[in-house]
Amino acid sequence: MTRRSAEIDALGNVPKGLLIDGQWRGSSDGRVFVVSDPSNEEPLAQVADATVADGHAALAAAARSQTSWAAMPPRERGELLRAAYELITLRAEHFAMLMTLEMGKPLAESRAELTYGAEFFRWFSEEAVRVAGRWSPAPNGATRLLTMKHPVGPTLMITPWNFPLAMGTRKIGAAIAAGCTMVVKPAHETPLTMLALADLLQEVGVPAGVLNVIPTSRAAAVCEPLLRDPRTRKLTFTGSTAVGRLLVEQSAHQLLRVSMELGGNAPFIVFDDANLDAAVDGAMLAKMRNNGEACTAANRFLVHESLTDQFARRLADRMQALVVGRGTDPDTDVGPLIDQKALTKVSHLVDDAVAKGATLHCGGKPVGERGYFFAPTVLTGVPQEAAIEGEEIFGPVAPVTSFKTEDEVVQRANGTPYGLAAYLYTRDVTRAFRVAEALEFGMVGINQGVVSNPAAPFGGVKASGFGREGGVEGIEEYLETKYVGLAL
């Protein structure tokens, strides 16, 4: 199959409507929105544009299905997830092409996301049968204390554009395992992968009404009424801190259970005793995974003054050797940013840093006349007052600054409202654990540039949100605890 025919095949097999109560349908007002390829700005597909009425219909379906779905034996729900894992894996190339077309990342990155995302279904297929309470005597011995776990109930899931498969599977997998029904609102930039995933879940036998998907370009108008509807019992959101704050405010009316995975400003710390080769390798992963469009991406490179020049030079050599191009080209290392707004933001951050005294080692500007490409960039000597020091970059830009002491770098690393991920490189085990404990972040990578793992709890502190996804903790976000006291 040629590359072009593979693209056509990937797009042609995806539903373009709303999934409500097991049926694919158009929006209630007949509107659609266009999904475009960020590499050339050309339209890929037209997708049904959900209305407020469609949102209510989806929630009604989820609410009707909740009781019977929660009563399904955990083993059966787990088997549905296992079947979905196997089918996604079988169709890996189809999903990878779809993600590359709508999000822009290179096929190699899409394949990596497919592997990562599918693993959440396998992980939670095993967790479904491990939900348990406890039985214990009261301290006075007169009664027995029993705790039970129950599904929270219908859940509104709002997923981002940067990982269109994995951000869905880690939410949906946990909800299915726990016995919660769902209304999913995918990002309007990348809804096709979620629609294909929903179609697959129907194929393996997830009952009608359990999973409902409502792509829309009118997210605020559609989602707020759902947050205020008493049938909704939980909200889970992955996206920017600004939008997360607004959603938390809206969710307060119903006192919803809320999980928020929000923005980041990850420090990447290289101590003077670090293995420099390993640190540069890790920096490339931490910075360039997913084109740099990841909330866990290294945002600030803090390197001991004895290694700063060597590190920056080696990193710049690696960055400027990367091939920028359309994600479907097998030679491409770096695809486009998601849209013009993202390109403008990254350009502004770099220009601002240079204007305030930073030194540009490579890149620094957009690439090409079509699409939203930005050259991989390394900056040194970035002053603290530069905007890039405090804002999430979400692009292929690495600002490098130096430090002298451990106390100084920990203070600088923690000097941000965000607290999602941090990275540190050292050969001193005692220092590694001392610094890891001192860092105010939900996840810390020691001598590794990637921390995400379906078997580990993913999430942050401070302005990076609350709640955890993945690991044994992930399913707890979808469960309520009931205490029963039994008199003897």
Buried (B, 14 or more C-beta within 10 A) or exposed (E): EEEEEBBEBBBEEBBBBBBBBBEBBBBBEEBBBEBBBBBEEEEBBEBBBBBBEBBBBBBBBBBBBBEEBBEBEBEEBBBBBBBBBBBBBEBBBBBBBBBBBBBBBBBBBBBBBBBBBBBBBBBBBEBBBEBEBEEEEEEEEEEBBBEBBBBBBBBBBBBBBBBBBBBBBBBBBBBBBBBBBBBBBBBBBBBBBBBBBBBBBBEBEBBBBBBBBBBBBBBEEBBBBBBEBEBBBBBBBBBBBEBBEBBBEBBEEBEBBBBBBBBBBBBBBBBBEBBBEBBBBBBBBBBBBBBBBBBBBBBBBBBBEEBBEBBBBBBBEBBBEBEBBBBBBEEBBBBBBBBEEBBEBBBEBBBBBBEBEBEBBBBBEBBBEEBBBBBBBBBBBBEEEBBBBBBBBBBBBBBBBBBEEBEEBBEBBBBBEBBBBBBBBBEBEEBBEBBBEBBBBBBBBBBBBBBBBBEBBBBBBBBBBBBBBBBEBBBBBBBBEEEEEEEE
